[in-house]
Amino acid sequence: MFINIRFRKDKKVISYNKLWHQIIDKKFQKKTDLCAKSGISSSTLAKLSKNESVSIDVLERICDALNCDIGDIMSFRERDGNKNA
C-alpha cells in the first residue's frame, strides 16, 4: 500500500520534516544510520528526502526503529498556492 496524496493536484502533500527532527532527537549521526537501524534502502531514503510516497511497511519499520508513532515522522500540508506537481 502506498500513500499517493502527494500527487493530488489540488489538495495536500506529504512532508517528512518531522522524520528528520526525530533523527536529530534520537542522536543519529547521519540519515544513513536510519537505513541501518530500520532496514530501509538508500533509494527509499532518497524518496523520503524528496517527500515522495513510500509504503506503509517502510513507515512502520521507521517507526519501530525510532520507537515512535507515524504522526511523529510525517504530516500532510497544504499544497503551495501557485505550484503544480
Summary of the structure (lengths in Angstrom):
residues: 85
radius of gyration: 13.0
end to end distance: 21.4
largest distance: 38.5
contacts: 210
relative contact order: 0.26
helix: 49%
strand: 12%
